[in-house]
Amino acid sequence: MFWVPLLLLAWSAAGAACASLCLAAVRTAGADTDPAHELTLYEAAFLSGGPVRVADLALLSMARQRRLLLAHTGWATVVDPHGRDDIERSVIGAIGPRGQSPIAPVRAAAATTDAVRGLADRLVRAGLAVPAGARTTVAAGVRQVRAAATAVVVLGVTALLLPGEPGLERYLIACWFALPLVLSLGCLALARIEAHPCSRWASPAGQRLLAALPRHRGDHTDDRAYLTAVAVHGVRAVGEPELRAAFDRRH
């Protein structure tokens, strides 16, 4: 019966890890949402690609309206210094007083401004975005369950190798250790099914609203369709090679 303490350790590790992951998943998906909420383009951009996607959308929207020039060399030049919303004003501020800057640092700086953080906070309160802490907690929970499953296997093998146990006893030991292992692997499978289809940024409710958006990739004559494609798919949805080259530059 020397294997019983090892079994208790296995159950403790598996139970604690699975409980931690389940609580993290509940906190991530537990907020109430307004089913009638209509996503703005900035909201769709954040839920699809995070803060940098919001900055990209603002840059491309201003370039679309000829209020900003994006050169294929990777530089942004301000034409109209008066932003029409907080996000645009943040982009202009990130470009700086000279009115010209490489695009890469502008994207990075604009993504960390108060305007973008405020957008993220509103989406979290609405239950559409995943709180930053919850993203890391779920990932840590998955790692903890994986470690627990490994520990169960190691403890089970150790119990089977203990001397003096008859054949039937070893069979029963394997069955007992299989139970916490099945619990751990089942929890990982559920986490993969439930969590992996969701993006890093959007909650399940946010994902449903994103799925309801129209998909018009490649339509560059309709501004709304063009910017929606950018918000959802990012810069890769841009058809103009010069613009894609501008964002590919690293300075």
C-alpha positions in Angstrom: 0.0 0.0 0.0 3.0 2.3 -0.3 1.5 3.6 -3.6 -1.5 5.2 -1.9 0.3 8.4 -0.9 1.6 8.7 -4.5 -2.1 8.3 -5.7 -3.1 11.1 -3.3 -0.4 13.3 -4.7 -1.5 12.6 -8.3 -5.2 13.4 -7.5 -4.1 16.6 -5.7 -2.0 17.8 -8.6 -4.7 17.0 -11.2 -7.6 18.4 -9.2 -5.9 21.7 -8.4 -4.7 22.2 -11.9 -8.0 21.5 -13.5 -9.9 23.6 -11.0 -7.5 26.5 -11.7 -8.0 26.2 -15.5 -11.8 26.0 -15.2 -12.0 29.1 -13.0 -9.8 31.1 -15.4 -12.0 30.0 -18.3 -15.2 31.0 -16.4 -13.7 34.5 -15.6 -12.8 34.9 -19.3 -16.3 34.1 -20.7 -18.5 35.0 -17.8 -19.3 38.7 -18.6 -22.8 39.7 -19.7 -23.0 41.3 -23.2 -25.5 43.3 -25.1 -26.7 41.1 -28.0 -27.7 44.3 -30.0 -24.2 45.8 -29.8 -22.9 46.8 -33.2 -19.1 46.8 -33.6 -17.4 49.9 -34.8 -14.4 49.5 -37.1 -12.0 50.3 -34.2 -13.7 47.7 -32.0 -13.6 45.1 -34.7 -9.9 45.9 -35.3 -9.1 45.4 -31.6 -11.0 42.2 -31.2 -9.4 40.8 -34.3 -5.8 41.9 -33.8 -5.3 43.9 -30.7 -4.0 47.4 -30.2 -1.6 47.4 -33.1 -4.4 46.5 -35.5 -6.3 49.6 -34.3 -3.3 51.7 -35.1 -3.0 50.1 -38.5 -6.7 50.8 -39.2 -6.3 54.4 -38.3 -3.2 54.8 -40.5 -4.9 53.2 -43.5 -8.2 55.0 -42.9 -6.4 58.4 -43.0 -4.3 57.3 -46.0 -7.5 56.3 -47.7 -8.8 59.9 -47.2 -5.6 61.5 -48.3 -5.0 63.0 -44.9 -1.9 60.9 -44.4 0.7 59.7 -46.9 2.2 56.2 -46.5 5.2 55.8 -48.6 6.4 52.4 -49.8 9.7 53.3 -48.1 8.0 52.9 -44.8 7.5 56.5 -43.8 4.2 58.3 -42.8 3.7 62.0 -43.6 0.9 64.0 -42.1 -1.2 66.0 -44.6 -4.1 67.0 -42.4 -2.9 67.5 -38.7 -6.5 67.5 -37.4 -7.6 64.1 -36.3 -11.3 63.3 -36.5 -11.3 61.1 -33.3 -9.1 60.2 -30.4 -7.4 57.3 -32.2 -6.4 59.5 -35.2 -5.2 62.2 -32.9 -3.1 59.5 -31.1 -1.6 58.5 -34.5 -0.8 62.1 -35.4 0.8 62.6 -32.0 2.9 59.4 -32.4 4.2 60.7 -35.7 5.5 63.8 -33.9 5.7 67.6 -34.4 7.7 67.3 -37.6 4.8 65.6 -39.3 6.9 62.7 -40.6 8.1 59.5 -39.1 8.8 55.8 -39.9 5.6 53.8 -39.7 6.9 51.0 -37.4 7.5 53.2 -34.3 4.2 55.1 -35.0 2.3 51.8 -34.9 4.0 50.8 -31.7 3.5 54.1 -30.0 -0.1 54.6 -31.1 -1.0 51.1 -29.8 -0.1 52.1 -26.3 -1.9 55.4 -26.1 -4.7 56.3 -23.7 -7.2 56.3 -26.5 -6.5 52.6 -27.4 -6.4 51.6 -23.8 -9.8 53.3 -23.3 -11.2 51.3 -26.2 -9.8 48.1 -24.8 -11.3 48.9 -21.4 -14.8 49.6 -22.9 -14.7 46.3 -24.7 -13.7 44.4 -21.6 -16.5 46.0 -19.6 -19.0 45.1 -22.4 -17.8 41.5 -22.2 -16.5 41.5 -25.8 -12.8 41.5 -25.1 -10.7 39.2 -22.9 -9.1 41.0 -20.0 -5.3 41.0 -20.2 -5.0 39.1 -16.9 -7.4 36.5 -18.0 -5.4 35.8 -21.2 -2.3 35.0 -19.2 -4.2 33.1 -16.5 -5.8 30.7 -19.0 -2.5 30.1 -20.7 -0.9 29.5 -17.3 -3.8 27.1 -16.4 -3.2 25.1 -19.5 0.5 24.8 -18.7 -0.4 23.7 -15.2 -2.7 21.0 -16.3 -0.1 19.7 -18.7 2.4 19.6 -15.9 -0.1 17.8 -13.7 -0.7 15.2 -16.4 3.0 14.5 -16.6 3.3 14.3 -12.8 0.4 11.7 -12.7 2.3 9.6 -15.3 5.5 9.8 -13.3 3.8 9.0 -10.0 1.9 6.1 -11.6 5.1 4.6 -13.1 6.8 5.0 -9.7 4.0 3.2 -7.9 4.1 0.3 -10.4 7.8 -0.1 -9.9 7.5 -0.4 -6.1 8.7 -3.8 -5.0 6.5 -6.4 -3.4 3.2 -5.7 -5.2 1.5 -8.8 -6.8 0.2 -8.8 -10.4 -3.4 -8.0 -9.6 -2.4 -5.2 -7.3 -0.3 -3.6 -10.1 -3.4 -3.8 -12.4 -5.5 -2.0 -9.8 -2.8 0.6 -9.2 -2.7 1.4 -13.0 -6.5 1.8 -13.0 -6.5 4.1 -10.0 -3.8 6.3 -11.6 -5.6 6.3 -14.9 -8.5 8.3 -13.3 -6.6 11.5 -12.6 -4.8 11.2 -15.9 -8.1 11.0 -17.7 -9.3 14.0 -15.8 -6.3 16.0 -16.8 -6.3 15.0 -20.4 -10.1 15.6 -20.6 -9.7 19.1 -19.2 -7.0 19.9 -21.8 -9.2 18.6 -24.6 -12.1 20.8 -23.4 -9.8 23.8 -23.1 -8.6 23.2 -26.7 -12.1 23.0 -28.0 -13.4 26.0 -26.1 -10.5 28.3 -26.1 -8.5 27.8 -29.2 -11.2 29.0 -31.7 -11.3 32.3 -29.8 -8.8 34.9 -30.6 -6.3 36.2 -28.1 -8.3 39.4 -27.8 -12.0 38.6 -28.3 -14.2 36.8 -25.8 -16.7 34.2 -27.2 -19.3 37.0 -27.4 -16.9 39.2 -29.3 -16.1 36.4 -31.6 -19.8 36.0 -32.4 -20.1 39.7 -33.3 -16.9 39.5 -35.5 -18.4 36.5 -37.3 -21.5 38.5 -38.1 -19.5 41.2 -39.9 -19.6 41.2 -43.7 -16.6 39.8 -45.5 -15.6 41.8 -48.6 -11.9 41.1 -49.0 -10.5 42.7 -52.1 -13.2 45.3 -52.6 -11.2 48.5 -52.8 -14.0 50.7 -54.2 -16.2 50.6 -51.1 -14.5 52.4 -48.2 -16.5 50.6 -45.5 -15.8 47.2 -47.0 -12.2 48.0 -47.5 -11.7 49.2 -43.9 -13.8 46.3 -42.5 -11.4 43.9 -44.3 -8.4 45.7 -42.8 -10.0 45.6 -39.3 -10.7 41.9 -39.5 -7.8 40.6 -41.5 -5.1 43.2 -41.0 -2.6 44.7 -43.4 -2.6 41.5 -45.5 -6.1 42.5 -46.7 -4.6 45.6 -48.4 -4.5 45.0 -52.2 -2.1 47.9 -53.0 1.5 46.5 -53.1 2.9 49.9 -52.2 0.9 50.1 -49.0 1.8 46.6 -48.0 5.5 47.4 -48.6 5.1 50.4 -46.4 4.0 48.3 -43.4 6.6 45.6 -44.1 9.5 48.0 -43.7 11.4 47.9 -40.4 13.2 51.0 -39.2 
